[in-house]
Amino acid sequence: MSDSVVPEYPMQREAKCPFAPAAGVRTMTREDPVGKVRIWDGSEPWFITRHADQRALLNDPRLSIEETRPGFPHMTRGRAEAAKHTPPLITNTDAPEHTRLRRTVNAPFMVKRVEALRPRIQEVFDGLIDDMLAGPKPADLVQAIGLAVPTIVITELLGVPYADHKFFQTNSSRTISHESTPEEAAAAGGALAAYLGELLQQKMAEPAGDVLSEMGARVRAGEMTASEAVHMGVAILIAGHETSASMISLGTLALLRNPDQLALLRESDDPKLVANAVEELLRYLTIVHTGIRRIASEDIELRGRTIRAGDGIIFDLSGADWDAEEFPEPEKLDLTRTARQHHAFGYGVHQCLGQSLARVELQIAYGTLYKRIPTLALAVPFEDVEFAMEGVAYGLKSLPVTW
């Protein structure tokens, strides 16, 4: 791609193949893997799409995630404004501060702790399927199961009343939507912070067995500030239900479009196949579609080009997960493919905190839904399914299904 042609980012996915990365992303992966894009403020950060390059750079200490550095390639104007007032979090700090903060919230999301939640997540999922089967047809899978499962799970884990789910789902969406003005995003984020701040005080007075109570204990011990705990809680709440909700519904739609692959899941009792299917669907869909962002703190040489200190960098995760050098025939959904090396959760020290929880939720979802409802089918033509592209992760506005 010519240096004089700098494409706008984010790029639009094609309506005929909405699961695939935008055509421009795939072109740059093949032809200009260390190129540049133009973002909302007119700046032109570097754009890295190849799997091997992302692996190398996302572990490179010469890159920083500190959003307040001049030249950081913010996702939206609202995010740029919010960064000025956001306290240190695991999502905006480098080591050693990042190491300290991650240690304060890591334990509940470790594999052993998450695996202990599996029976409860299965119980929640089965109950929601029972409710859907007892209700009218067609049903909206997004509302009936996709959004409900991870929301119930993350509220119980965090210690937030599920009864308030409409409040925080609405404000979560406004906080991360590209369509929100800076003022709307700030107001929504402020509402969530005030809500969790009040809950944190209650947990500090009367601790329970949840993440907010654990963070409250760390606040009392002087290991983190109340502001850090509140904003960490907001981040966990948003990420904990938005992404898994998208994956449950999108994964179902992708499988309905690939009936041979759906049959593998429906007819197998092998937990290893289900686990592998989760990894392939994470790769195939790669729902974080606005890139993860860094800034160079030193000059870096890559493929004959020099990324200068102070240059912004965007890593398009879908480009890496559809990189044919790493995943041959990436456009093919193949549940038997070895795909665990995908970047759907990012890569390096800042990869997703809740990935173990997401994996368990998706293993239960994909391992249960199609066995419980073997005749599950779309209730509308595929072309009428409405995608939601306005957030950090893409998803579906609804998924009408019947059986």
NORURKA-V570956 format. One record per run of one state. SS is the DSSP state (H for helix, E for strand, L for the rest). FROM is the first residue (numbers start at 1). LEN is the number of residues. If there is no record, write none. Layout:
ss/from/len
SS/FROM/LEN
SS/FROM/LEN
This chain:
ss/from/len
L/1/6
E/7/2
L/9/6
H/15/3
L/18/5
H/23/9
L/32/2
E/34/5
L/39/7
E/46/3
L/49/2
H/51/7
L/58/5
E/63/2
L/65/12
H/77/7
L/84/13
H/97/9
L/106/1
H/107/3
L/110/1
H/111/5
L/116/2
H/118/17
L/135/4
E/139/2
H/141/18
L/159/3
H/162/15
L/177/5
H/182/24
L/206/5
H/211/10
L/221/5
H/226/31
L/257/2
H/259/9
L/268/3
H/271/15
L/286/2
E/288/1
L/289/3
E/292/5
L/297/3
E/300/3
L/303/2
E/305/3
L/308/4
E/312/4
L/316/1
H/317/5
L/322/33
H/355/18
L/373/4
E/377/2
L/379/3
H/382/3
L/385/2
E/387/2
L/389/4
E/393/1
L/394/1
E/395/2
L/397/3
E/400/3
L/403/1
